[in-house]
């Protein structure tokens, strides 16, 4: 309803009345159009969120199938006296990416381009610990975070954080001791990941920027621009400590 009053209290002329009625009609059309646009935008956003979740679900299933196929092939190679390690490594990485897609599907908020990095890492750590124990690797995996909530990053960079975390944890389980701890600390425009284990540690003179295998190359490729993002040291007492600074800005 549109109400128009005159200060003088006098009645409007017929011409003025027609003009006000015309303005009210145009305003009504504009408000109706805006309401329809808002409703349509909400519908499109909901449909897009549903599509993204469905894509993540299908990608995760497809990747799990590929990882399973690689594990089966590794068994065949092992029975024939070959080295199954490269196939098992590939299966583990692909399986980790599949796991990540499932977590993204669960933690992504409808209509939001950001995800909770803490929730992703916490769930990922739990699933990785279970997966590693099934393969006889590692005796325990702990997760610590600072802060414990409210770390929201774009999904693409949050995925990079989780890929690096999975690689670090898997390496610690393979080459370290029985227990490992993943720590996440959020800083300005970057997240610092640290994994410590109780294994034998790195050999003297090991340089993470120039040495290491495919895992190290993957970490360097997605951590962010610049060098010096990976640091290694001996943990207190016995074991290794690896620290990776992951930039919010893509490499």
N, C-alpha and C positions, 0 to 999 in steps of 0.2 A: 504494500500500500504506500502511495506517495501523497503526502499532505503539504499543501502550499498555503501560506497565510499572507495577508497584506497588513502592513503596519497601521494603515489608516482605518482598517476595519471595513472598508468599502468592498462591495461585491466586484468580482472580476467581470470584465466585458466578455462577450461571446468569443471574440478573437483570442483574447488572453486565455480563456478556458480551453479552447481548441489547441492552442500551443502547448499548454501544460499537459493536456491529455496525450498529445503527440510525443512529448518528451517522456512521459511516464511509460508509454508503449515501447519506445525505443530502449529505455532503460531496462524494462522488463525483458525484452529480447536479448539485450547484452548480458544480463544476469543469468538468463536461462542458458545461453550459449557457453558462458564461462563455467556454469555448473556441469554442463554436458562434457566440456573439455576436461574438467578435473576428474569426472567419473571415468572417462575414457583413458586418461593418463594413469589412473590407479589400476584400471583393468589391464592395461598394457604392461605396467610394472609387475603386477602379480603374475601375468603370463610369462614374462621374461624370467622372473625368479624361478618359476616352475620349470621352464625350459633349461635353465642353467643347472638346476638340481638333477634333472633327468639326464643331461649330458654328462655331468660328473658321475652319475650312477652307471651309465653305459660305458664310459671310459674306464672306470674302475673295474668293471666286470671284464672288459676286453683285455686290460693290462694283466689282471689276475690270470686269465686264460693263457696269455703269452708267458707269464712267469712260470706257470705250471708246466707248460710245454718245454720250457728250457730246463726245468728240473728233471723232467723225464728223460730228456736228451742227455743230461749230465750223467744219469744213471747208466744209460747205454754206453757212453764213452768210458765211464769208470769200469764197467764189466769187460770192456775190450782192452783194458790196460792203459787207456789214455788219461789225460789230466782233466778232471771235470771242473776244476776251480774257476776258469774263466766263465763257463756257463752258469755256475752257481752264483758267481758275483753278479752277472747280468740279471739273473732271476731275482736276486735279492734287491737290486736297485729298482727293477721294474715293479716288484711287489711293493716296495716302499712308496713308489709314486701312486700305485693303485690305492694303498692305504690312505695316502694324503688326500686323494680325490674323495674318498668316503668321508673323511673328517671335514673337508670343505663343504660337502653336501649337508652335513649335520650342523655345522657352526655358522654358516653364512646366514645373515639376516635378510629376509625378504626386502627388496628395495634398497639394500645397502651394498656399497662396493667394498666395504671393509669387513674384516673378520678379526676375531679375538685370537691373537697369537698365543696367549697363555693357554686357552682352551685347546687349541690345535696341538701345541707341544705336550700338554699334559696327557691328552688322549693318545697321541702318537707314541709317547714314551711307554705308556701302559701296553699298547699293542706290540711295540717293538720288543719289550721285555718278554712277552709271551711267545712271540715268534722266535726269538733267539734261543730261548730255553728249549723250545721244541726241536731246534737243530743242535742242541747240546752246546750252545755258546753262551757264556756269561752266567753268573750265578745271581745277579741282582742288578737292577737299574733304578736309580733314584732321580727325581726331578725337583729342582728348586728354582724359584723365580723372584725377581725384584723389579717392579712391584708384582703382587700376586694377581692383579686384575687390571682391566682398563687399558691394555696395550692393543690398540686397534690399528691395523695396517691394511693397505690395499691387498686384495686376495693374491695378486700376482707376486708381490714381494713377501707376503706371509708364506706363500708356497716355497719361495727360495729359502727362507729361514728354516722351514721344516725339512727340505731336501738336505740342507747342510747338516742339520741336527741328526737326521737319520744316518747320513754317511759317517759322521763322527762317532756316533754310538755303535754302529756296526763295526767300524774299524777297531774301536776299543774292545769290543767283544771278541773279535778275531785274534787280535795281536796283544791285547792287554791281559789282565788277570781275570778274577772271578766277579769283581764288582766294579761298577762305574756310576758316575754321577753327572747328569746334564744340568748345567746352570744357565739360566737366561737372565740377563740384566738389560733393561731398556734404558737407552741414553738418548740424547738429542739426535734425531734423524738416523739412528742406528740401533741395532740390537747386538749385544755381545753374548756369544755362545761359548761356554767353556765345558769341556768334557775331561774329567779326571778318572784314572783307573789305577789298579794296584798291580799292574803288570811289570815287565822288565824295563819299560821306558824306551826312549829313542836312542839310537847309537850316537856317539859323540860326533859333533859337526853336522848333524842332520839339518838341512835347510828346506823348510816346507814350501818356499817360493820356487825352488828349482828341482826338488826331488819329489818322490812319491809317484803313485800310479794314476790310474784314471780317476780315482776318488779325489785326489788332490787337485787334479785339473778341473774337475767338476766344481769343487768348492771355490777355486780361484775364479772360475768363469761366472759364477752367479753371486758371489759375495758383494760385488760392487766395484766401482771405478777405483783405480789407484792400486799401489802395491802396499805390502806390509800389513795386510788384513789378517794374515795367519801367523800365529806365534806358537812355538812349542817350548816346553820346559819340563823338568822333572817335578813330579808332584812331591809333596812333603813326605819324606821317608822313602817310599818306593812307588814307582809307577810313573805315568806320563800325564801331562796336562796340555791340552790343545785349546787355544783360544782363537775364535774367528769373529771379526767385526763385520756384521752384515749391514750394508747401507740401505736406507730407504730408497735411495736413487738407484735405478738399475744400472748394470754395467754397460 
